Amino acid sequence: MTTPATVNFTVHQGARFFKTFTVAMDLTGYTIHMEAREGVNDTDPIAGWDLSSPSNGISITATGASSSTFTVDVAHGSTVNIIRTSYYDIMFIDGSGNRDYFFQGILTPDTRITQVV
């Protein structure tokens, strides 16, 4: 098992969360899953933060023999659900079902003055 990299993010409540990652591996045949929870032992993910590729918030945009790119895209309506420091991880699953955690970290909410309704 790979030790996941720790990457922390600020989530601007009410704004789109859009992050692109490049990893040093070929993601052909992989699916990617991401979940965020308020507590590491919570049973349910935060609403709007149960993501997967290829069509539920994560897209694999470029795949090559030595590196690949994937994007996490969370709509502004779901970023408002990060109301306190929360935890996330990202798991890669290969075509044989082998699972590896590649990223983990903390999501810190940042409230803004402008609120569009």
N, C-alpha and C positions, 0 to 999 in steps of 0.2 A: 504494500500500500504506500502511496505517495503521501508525504506530509504536505497538507494544504498550505498554500501561501495565505498570509493574513493581509487583507486589504480592507481598510475601513472607509466608509463613505458618509458624507452629509447628504441627507435627503431633504430637499426643499419642498415643504408641504405645498401641494397645489400646483406643482410644476412637474413636467415630464422628467423621469429618471431614465437616462439614456447613456449607456456605457458600452464601449467597444473594447474587447480584450484580444490580444494576440498571444498565442501559446506556441511553444516550440514542439509541436507534434502535428501529425496528420489526423484531422477529425473526420475523415471519410468513414461513414457507417456508424458514427456516434450519435447519441442523443444527449442533451444537456438538461439538467434540472436545477432549479434554484427555489429555495423556500426561505422565508423570513418569519421569525417568531419573536414575540416579546420576551419570552424566557426560553432558555435552551431546553427545558423539559416540557414546554407547552406541547399539547397534542395537536393543536390546529395551527396552521400558518395564518399570518395576518391576511385579511381580505385583500385580494389582488396581488399577493406576493407568493403564489404557488405557480411557478412558471416552468415551461419546458419547451424544447425545440421539437419539431420545426415551426409550430404555428401558435404557440401560446406564450408570447413575450420574449422568446429567445430565438434568434436566427443565426445559423452558421453561414457566414457571408463569403468566406474564402477558405479554400482548403488546398494545401500544398504538401509536398513530401517533408519539408522541414519546419513549416509553421502554418497555422490556421488562425482565422479570425472569427469571433462570434460576438454578438451584440445582445445585451439585455435591455429591454424597452418596457418601462412601466408607465402607464398612463397617469396623467395628473389626478384623475379621480381616485387612484389607488395610493398615491403618495401621501394623501391626507391621513391615511390609516397608520402611518408611522408617527405615533404620538409620544413615544418615549424611546429611549435607547433600546434597540432591538438587535437580534442576531440573525445572520444569514449564512448559508453555505451554498456552494455550487458543486454538483456532482456530474461527472462524465460517465456514461455507460456505453461500452463498446458493443459491436454487433453480436458478441457471444454472451452478453449480459454481465460482463465484469464491471464492477463499479469502483470508482475512485473519486475521492473528494479532492478538488483542485484549488478552490478558494473558500475562505471563510472570513468572517469579520463582523464588524459592528456597523449598524445603520443609525446615525444620529439625526434626529429631526431638527429642522431649522424652519421656524415659522416666519412668515414674511408679512409685511404690513398690507400689501395689496391683496385683496380677496375678490376674485371674480366669481360672480354667481350666475 
